[in-house]
Amino acid sequence: MIAFLFPGQGSQYIGMGADFCAEFAVARETFEEANDALGIDLAKLCFEGEAKTLALTANAQPAILTTSVAALRVVLGETDVRPDLVAGHSLGEFTALVASECLGFQDAVRMVRKRGEFMQEAVPPGVGKMAAVLGLTSEEVSELCAEVAGGGAVVSPANFNSPTQTVISGEAGAVEAASGLAKEKGARRVVELEVSAPFHCSLMEPAAARLGEFAAGVDFHPMKYPVVTNTEARANSDSTRVADILVQQVVSPVRWAESLEFLKDSGVFRFFEIGPSKVLSGLVKRTLGDASCASIEKPDELHHIKADEIGTN
């Protein structure tokens, strides 16, 4: 079995998608669709913009989605390989829904643009923080967050990325306190993340509510492939549940390590990360050890799929 994985925010970089657009008309058409949906020149932002502008949440989310869908469309057009299951990290879950044909691409672009705006506006700059804790188990990080939050502060796990990498999110002071406690408990490193808001925690409740209102006007279609969701770490094939799952995801931790374990237990033996950067490929290796994972972010990497001739699963 095969799984397609799609990256989330933080994977963006200037120039992403340009190689596919230079070589494949379908990739160029994908960016043109996004431009039409948003009324902005997303291609120019991705190919020639400033990194600081691209990193803004409202820009990064549709840009990563579009780059990933452009690569996906090339993979589907140039190879016979199809996934049995799909999954995406946070924002990447929207790309997975596009891949499953549950969510139309232009609807997805508009939705993630709004999602980014809602998340950015939910918490004033400087009020929240996120930090990656390396070298402690997810249970240990959950416990130390609960210890700090016991005093009424907001801090909680945001991303369970691998067995020894957990991102925490919340109020700035609480994240700093939890980071200090993590170091005391033997964390190998604690890295403050350069993000514009504290994602996947209760501070995002205003954003979740607004996304729910927006989602009420979006059409979700029957799924071609099941999507392994961030909130449940299991496959969902019911399109009527998708809007609620996406809303809940805004305030809930991304259970990525569990999602990868679910995929492996479901029989997946080959993973393809489709989109910018290679973050998820690294997490697959750290979580599943000897699992096979190839990253497809440039045209010359299509040989990873073509050479293997694994279309028969």
C-alpha positions in Angstrom: 0.0 0.0 0.0 1.0 3.6 -0.7 0.4 6.8 1.2 0.8 10.4 -0.1 1.9 12.9 2.6 1.5 16.7 2.3 3.6 19.3 4.3 2.3 22.1 6.5 3.3 25.6 7.4 7.0 26.1 7.8 7.9 24.2 4.7 7.7 27.3 2.5 10.7 28.8 0.7 11.3 31.3 -2.1 11.4 29.5 -5.4 9.2 26.5 -4.4 7.2 25.2 -7.3 9.1 27.1 -9.9 10.8 24.0 -11.4 7.5 22.2 -11.9 6.0 25.3 -13.4 8.9 25.6 -15.8 8.4 22.1 -17.1 4.8 21.2 -16.8 1.7 23.1 -18.0 -0.5 21.6 -15.3 1.6 23.1 -12.6 1.4 26.5 -14.2 -2.3 26.1 -14.5 -2.6 25.2 -10.8 -0.9 28.5 -9.8 -3.2 30.4 -12.3 -6.2 28.8 -10.6 -4.9 30.0 -7.2 -4.3 33.5 -8.5 -7.9 33.6 -9.8 -9.3 32.3 -6.6 -7.5 34.8 -4.4 -7.1 37.8 -6.6 -3.3 37.9 -5.9 -0.2 36.8 -7.9 0.7 33.8 -5.8 3.2 32.6 -8.3 5.2 35.8 -8.1 5.1 35.7 -4.3 6.4 32.1 -4.3 9.0 32.5 -7.0 10.2 36.1 -6.5 8.8 37.4 -3.3 10.5 38.1 0.1 10.8 35.2 2.6 9.4 37.4 5.3 6.2 38.1 3.3 5.8 34.5 2.2 6.1 33.4 5.8 3.1 35.4 6.9 0.4 32.9 7.8 -2.2 34.1 5.4 0.3 33.9 2.6 2.2 30.7 3.6 -0.9 28.5 3.8 -2.3 29.0 0.3 1.2 29.1 -1.1 2.2 25.7 0.3 -1.2 24.2 -0.6 -0.8 25.4 -4.2 2.8 24.3 -4.6 1.8 20.9 -3.2 -1.2 20.5 -5.4 0.9 21.5 -8.5 3.4 18.8 -7.6 0.6 16.3 -7.0 -1.0 17.0 -10.4 2.3 16.4 -12.1 2.7 13.1 -10.2 -0.8 11.9 -11.2 -0.2 13.0 -14.8 3.3 11.6 -15.3 3.0 8.3 -13.3 0.6 5.5 -12.7 1.1 5.5 -8.9 -2.0 6.3 -6.8 -2.3 6.4 -3.1 -4.4 4.0 -0.9 -4.4 6.6 1.9 -3.5 10.3 2.2 -2.5 12.5 5.1 -1.2 16.0 5.7 0.5 17.8 8.5 -1.8 20.5 9.9 -2.3 22.8 6.8 -1.3 19.7 4.7 -4.6 18.0 5.6 -6.3 20.5 3.2 -4.0 19.3 0.5 -4.9 15.7 1.4 -8.6 16.6 1.0 -7.9 18.0 -2.4 -6.0 14.8 -3.3 -9.0 12.8 -2.1 -11.3 14.9 -4.3 -13.3 15.8 -1.2 -12.4 19.5 -1.4 -12.2 21.4 -4.7 -8.8 23.1 -5.2 -10.1 26.7 -5.5 -12.4 26.2 -2.4 -9.3 24.9 -0.6 -7.2 27.8 -1.5 -9.8 30.3 -0.4 -10.4 28.3 2.8 -6.7 28.2 3.9 -6.3 31.9 3.1 -9.1 32.6 5.5 -7.8 30.1 8.0 -4.5 31.9 8.0 -6.1 35.2 8.5 -8.3 33.9 11.3 -5.4 32.3 13.1 -3.3 35.4 12.7 -6.0 37.7 14.1 -7.0 35.4 17.0 -4.0 36.3 19.1 -2.2 39.7 19.1 1.5 39.6 18.1 3.8 38.7 21.0 1.1 37.2 23.2 1.7 33.6 22.1 4.7 31.4 21.3 5.6 27.9 20.1 8.7 25.8 20.8 9.9 22.4 19.7 11.0 20.1 22.5 13.6 17.5 21.4 14.7 14.5 23.4 11.7 13.9 25.7 8.8 11.6 25.1 5.3 12.9 24.2 4.1 11.8 27.6 6.8 13.7 29.4 6.1 16.9 27.4 2.3 16.5 28.1 3.0 16.2 31.8 5.2 19.2 32.1 2.7 21.3 30.1 0.0 20.2 32.5 2.2 21.2 35.4 2.7 24.7 34.1 -0.9 25.0 33.0 -2.1 24.0 36.4 -1.6 27.6 37.5 -4.1 28.8 35.0 -1.7 29.5 32.2 -2.3 28.3 28.6 0.4 25.9 27.3 -0.2 22.5 25.7 1.3 20.1 23.1 0.6 21.3 19.6 2.3 18.8 17.3 3.3 15.3 18.3 5.8 15.1 15.4 7.8 12.0 16.3 8.4 9.9 19.4 11.0 12.4 20.7 9.9 15.7 19.0 6.9 17.6 20.4 6.0 21.2 19.7 4.3 23.1 22.5 2.1 26.2 22.1 0.3 28.8 24.2 0.9 32.0 26.1 4.4 33.3 25.7 5.3 33.2 29.4 3.8 29.8 29.8 5.7 28.4 26.8 8.9 29.9 28.3 8.2 28.3 31.6 7.5 24.9 30.1 10.6 25.2 27.9 12.7 25.8 31.1 11.1 22.8 32.8 11.7 20.6 29.7 15.4 21.5 29.9 15.4 20.6 33.6 13.9 17.2 32.8 16.6 16.4 30.3 15.4 17.7 26.9 18.2 17.6 24.4 17.2 20.9 22.9 14.3 23.4 23.1 13.9 25.5 20.0 11.6 28.5 19.9 9.8 28.6 16.6 9.5 31.6 14.3 5.8 31.6 14.0 3.3 34.5 13.9 0.7 32.9 16.3 0.4 30.0 18.8 -1.3 27.3 16.6 -3.2 24.2 17.8 -4.0 25.4 21.3 -7.1 26.9 23.0 -6.0 30.4 22.2 -7.1 29.6 18.6 -10.8 29.1 19.6 -11.8 32.4 17.9 -10.2 31.3 14.7 -11.9 27.9 14.9 -15.3 29.5 15.3 -14.7 31.8 12.3 -13.4 28.9 10.2 -16.6 26.9 11.1 -18.7 29.7 9.8 -16.7 29.9 6.6 -16.8 26.1 6.2 -20.6 26.1 6.3 -20.5 27.6 2.8 -18.1 25.1 1.3 -19.1 21.9 -0.6 -17.4 18.7 0.6 -17.6 15.8 -1.9 -17.4 12.0 -1.5 -13.8 10.9 -0.9 -11.8 9.0 -3.4 -9.1 8.1 -0.8 -9.5 8.0 3.0 -7.8 10.8 4.8 -5.9 10.1 8.0 -6.8 13.1 10.2 -4.6 15.0 12.5 -7.1 15.1 15.3 -8.0 11.4 15.3 -4.9 9.7 13.9 -7.1 7.4 11.9 -8.7 7.2 8.5 -11.9 9.1 7.7 -14.0 8.4 4.6 -17.1 10.3 5.6 -17.1 13.7 3.9 -20.0 14.9 6.1 -17.5 15.0 9.1 -14.8 16.9 7.3 -15.9 20.5 8.2 -16.1 19.7 11.9 -12.7 17.9 11.8 -11.0 20.8 10.2 -12.5 23.2 12.8 -11.4 21.0 15.7 -8.0 20.7 14.2 -7.3 24.5 14.7 -7.4 24.0 18.5 -6.2 20.4 18.8 -2.8 18.9 18.7 -1.5 17.4 15.4 -1.1 13.7 16.2 1.4 13.1 13.4 3.5 10.3 15.0 0.3 8.3 15.7 -0.9 9.0 12.2 2.2 7.5 10.7 1.9 4.5 13.0 -1.7 4.1 11.9 -0.6 4.2 8.2 2.1 1.5 8.8 -0.4 -0.7 10.8 -2.8 -0.3 7.9 -0.3 -1.9 5.5 1.4 1.1 4.0 4.9 0.2 3.0 5.8 3.2 0.8 5.4 6.9 1.6 5.7 9.8 -0.8 6.0 13.3 0.6 4.6 15.6 -2.1 5.3 19.4 -1.8 8.0 21.8 -0.6 10.9 20.7 1.7 11.5 17.3 3.2 10.3 17.8 6.7 7.8 14.9 6.7 10.3 12.5 5.1 12.5 13.1 8.1 9.6 12.5 10.5 8.7 9.2 8.8 12.3 8.0 9.3 12.5 9.1 12.9 9.1 7.6 13.7 9.0 4.4 11.6 12.7 3.6 11.3 13.2 1.6 8.1 10.0 2.8 6.3 10.5 3.8 2.7 9.8 7.5 2.1 10.7 9.6 -1.0 10.2 13.4 -1.3 8.8 14.8 -4.5 9.3 18.6 -4.6 11.2 18.9 -7.9 10.8 17.3 -11.4 14.0 15.4 -11.2 12.6 13.5 -8.1 9.8 12.0 -10.2 12.3 9.1 -10.9 11.7 8.0 -7.3 8.3 6.9 -8.4 9.0 5.9 -12.0 12.1 3.8 -11.2 10.3 1.8 -8.5 7.4 0.7 -10.8 5.2 0.1 -7.8 1.9 1.2 -9.3 0.5 -2.3 -8.5 1.1 -1.8 -4.8 
